[in-house]
């Protein structure tokens, strides 16, 4: 009789353990539905954070173009978030600066000759490398808002002087691409002998370098719907100082329009992306 009681007790105990195991390992349809909804809500929360939340991404990279009151430029930029309101960034820019005395002219045979700039001595390009900081003034709040940042930035500049060539009638009556010769300046300014501008490829082997410094202040407006995207407009002022006067134009009749210090206004637009480091 005792054996029968022992067998019944063990059977009851094993059945209870089996039922408990089944309940813990199996998932009811209601539980599955609840888990699915939780995953959906989590995705929605992440989406809203990317779209409307505060921008706290740790890295950003963008490319852009800039129009200055005295030229143009293109740049690449890499940003590193320092705090909620501050982002340090590095920027490399390549551009060209022009004199306000440049005026394009055309020769008599404009169908075969390129327009030229009378009195231009050199093309002046700049390769700039600098570091700056963006300081958050106002977050965009929602996807239709605009993030506003103050910009302060500075760095080094390498001014690149490329001789400007003209196609001219030389003394022997032939047509030739020539550059400005300080020993004979009047020959370069003889308008009656100018056929047009020389080819763009002329002068690259004669580049000279002028070192300098540059700095800028500005405001940036980022209107991207998603925080992980960079779509920004920037406006500001830029200052550059070089180690000597930059001879863009020929000095004629004792009048020198060339400068060592440049100050301009600019507007730029850039696009890129943001992400968190791993």
C-alpha positions in Angstrom: 0.0 0.0 0.0 2.8 2.4 0.8 4.3 1.7 -2.6 1.1 2.8 -4.2 1.0 6.1 -2.3 4.7 6.7 -3.2 4.0 6.2 -6.9 0.9 8.4 -6.8 2.9 11.2 -5.0 5.7 11.0 -7.6 3.3 11.1 -10.5 1.5 14.1 -9.1 4.8 15.9 -8.5 6.2 15.3 -11.9 2.9 16.4 -13.5 3.1 19.7 -11.7 6.7 20.3 -12.7 5.8 19.5 -16.3 2.9 21.9 -16.3 5.1 24.6 -14.8 7.8 24.0 -17.4 5.3 24.2 -20.2 3.9 27.5 -18.9 7.3 29.1 -18.7 8.6 27.8 -22.0 5.6 28.4 -24.1 4.3 31.9 -25.1 0.7 32.7 -25.4 -0.7 34.6 -28.4 -1.4 37.6 -26.2 2.3 37.6 -25.0 3.5 37.5 -28.6 1.3 40.4 -29.5 2.5 42.4 -26.5 6.2 41.8 -27.4 5.5 42.8 -31.0 3.9 46.1 -29.9 6.8 46.8 -27.6 9.3 46.4 -30.5 7.2 48.7 -32.6 7.0 51.3 -29.9 10.8 51.1 -29.5 11.3 51.7 -33.2 9.0 54.6 -33.2 10.8 56.1 -30.3 14.2 55.8 -32.1 12.7 57.3 -35.2 11.3 60.3 -33.3 14.7 60.8 -31.6 16.4 60.9 -35.0 13.8 63.1 -36.5 12.7 65.5 -33.7 14.9 65.0 -30.7 17.9 67.0 -29.7 20.9 66.5 -31.9 23.6 64.7 -29.9 25.4 62.7 -32.5 29.1 62.5 -31.8 30.5 62.8 -35.3 29.6 64.6 -38.6 31.0 64.9 -42.0 30.0 67.2 -44.8 31.0 68.8 -48.1 30.0 72.2 -49.4 30.6 75.2 -51.6 31.1 78.8 -50.7 30.6 82.1 -52.5 32.6 85.0 -51.3 32.3 88.7 -52.2 35.7 88.3 -53.8 35.8 84.7 -55.0 34.6 81.2 -54.4 35.6 78.0 -52.6 34.8 74.3 -52.0 35.4 72.5 -48.7 35.2 69.3 -46.6 34.4 69.4 -42.9 34.7 66.9 -40.0 33.0 67.6 -36.7 33.6 66.1 -33.2 31.0 66.7 -30.5 32.6 68.1 -27.3 29.4 68.7 -25.3 25.7 69.2 -25.7 26.2 72.7 -27.1 29.7 72.6 -28.5 31.1 70.8 -31.6 34.8 71.1 -32.6 35.4 70.8 -36.3 38.2 70.7 -38.9 37.9 72.1 -42.4 39.9 72.0 -45.6 39.0 74.5 -48.3 40.3 75.2 -51.8 39.2 78.4 -53.5 40.1 81.4 -55.7 40.2 85.0 -54.8 39.7 87.7 -57.4 40.4 91.5 -57.6 37.5 93.9 -57.7 39.3 95.5 -60.7 38.9 92.4 -62.9 36.9 93.1 -66.0 36.5 90.6 -68.8 37.1 91.9 -72.3 36.8 90.3 -75.7 39.1 90.7 -78.7 37.8 91.6 -82.2 37.6 87.9 -83.2 35.6 86.7 -80.3 34.4 83.5 -82.0 37.9 82.0 -82.0 39.5 83.7 -79.0 38.7 83.4 -75.3 37.6 86.5 -73.3 40.5 87.9 -71.2 41.0 90.1 -68.2 43.1 93.1 -69.1 45.9 93.8 -66.6 45.6 90.5 -64.7 49.0 89.2 -63.6 48.2 86.1 -61.6 45.4 83.8 -60.6 45.3 83.6 -56.8 44.2 80.3 -55.3 44.2 79.3 -51.6 44.5 76.0 -49.8 43.2 76.5 -46.3 43.3 74.2 -43.2 41.7 75.3 -40.0 39.9 74.3 -36.8 36.8 75.9 -35.3 33.9 75.5 -33.0 30.1 75.5 -33.5 28.1 76.7 -30.4 24.5 75.8 -30.3 22.2 78.9 -29.9 18.9 77.2 -30.6 17.8 73.6 -31.3 15.3 72.8 -34.1 12.7 71.3 -31.6 10.9 69.4 -34.3 11.5 68.1 -37.8 10.3 71.4 -39.4 12.5 73.5 -37.1 16.0 75.0 -37.8 19.1 74.4 -35.7 21.1 77.6 -35.2 24.8 77.7 -34.4 27.4 80.4 -33.9 30.7 79.7 -35.8 34.2 80.8 -34.9 37.1 79.4 -36.8 40.8 80.0 -37.8 43.8 78.4 -39.4 46.6 78.6 -41.9 46.5 79.5 -45.6 48.7 78.6 -48.5 48.3 81.2 -51.2 49.1 79.8 -54.7 50.0 82.2 -57.4 49.6 80.9 -61.0 50.8 83.3 -63.8 47.9 84.5 -66.0 48.7 84.0 -69.7 47.5 86.0 -72.7 47.6 85.0 -76.3 49.4 87.9 -78.0 50.9 89.0 -81.2 54.6 89.1 -80.5 57.3 91.3 -82.1 58.0 88.8 -84.9 54.3 88.7 -85.8 53.5 85.3 -84.4 50.7 84.4 -81.9 52.0 83.2 -78.6 50.8 82.6 -75.0 52.8 84.9 -72.8 52.8 85.8 -69.1 53.6 89.1 -67.4 57.3 90.1 -67.5 58.3 92.7 -64.9 61.2 93.7 -67.2 58.8 94.7 -70.0 55.4 95.5 -68.4 54.2 97.7 -71.3 54.2 94.7 -73.7 51.7 92.8 -71.6 49.4 95.9 -71.5 49.5 96.5 -75.2 45.7 95.9 -75.8 46.1 96.1 -79.6 48.2 93.0 -79.5 46.0 90.9 -77.3 44.1 88.1 -79.1 42.5 86.6 -75.9 43.2 84.6 -72.8 45.7 81.8 -72.8 44.7 78.2 -72.0 43.7 77.3 -68.4 46.5 74.7 -68.3 49.2 77.4 -68.7 51.2 78.4 -65.7 50.7 75.4 -63.3 54.4 74.6 -63.6 55.3 78.2 -62.4 53.3 78.2 -59.2 54.6 80.2 -56.2 53.5 79.9 -52.6 52.6 82.7 -50.2 51.9 81.6 -46.6 49.2 83.3 -44.5 46.5 83.0 -41.8 42.7 83.2 -42.0 39.8 83.5 -39.6 36.0 83.7 -39.8 32.9 84.4 -37.8 29.4 83.3 -38.9 26.0 81.7 -38.2 24.9 78.3 -39.4 21.3 77.2 -40.0 20.6 73.5 -40.3 17.2 72.7 -41.7 17.5 68.9 -42.2 14.4 66.9 -41.1 16.5 64.2 -39.6 19.3 64.9 -37.0 21.5 62.3 -38.7 21.6 64.4 -41.9 23.5 67.7 -42.4 21.7 70.3 -44.6 23.1 73.7 -43.6 23.4 77.2 -44.8 26.1 79.4 -43.4 26.7 83.2 -43.6 29.5 85.2 -42.1 32.7 87.3 -42.6 36.2 86.1 -43.4 39.6 87.7 -42.9 42.9 86.7 -44.4 46.5 88.0 -44.0 49.4 86.9 -46.2 53.1 87.5 -45.8 53.3 89.9 -48.7 51.0 91.8 -51.1 49.4 89.4 -53.6 50.1 90.5 -57.2 46.8 89.7 -58.8 46.8 92.8 -61.1 49.7 94.6 -62.8 50.8 97.8 -61.2 50.3 100.4 -63.9 50.9 104.2 -63.8 52.0 103.9 -60.2 48.6 102.6 -59.1 48.7 99.4 -57.0 45.4 97.7 -56.4 47.0 94.6 -54.8 46.5 93.8 -51.1 48.1 91.8 -48.3 45.0 91.8 -46.1 41.6 90.5 -47.4 38.2 90.9 -45.8 35.0 89.5 -47.3 31.5 88.3 -46.6 30.4 84.8 -47.6 27.5 82.4 -47.9 28.0 78.7 -48.1 25.8 75.5 -48.3 26.8 72.0 -47.2 25.4 68.5 -47.0 26.5 65.4 -45.1 25.7 63.0 -42.3 26.1 62.4 -38.6 26.7 59.3 -36.6 27.8 57.9 -33.2 31.2 56.4 -32.8 31.4 52.8 -31.9 
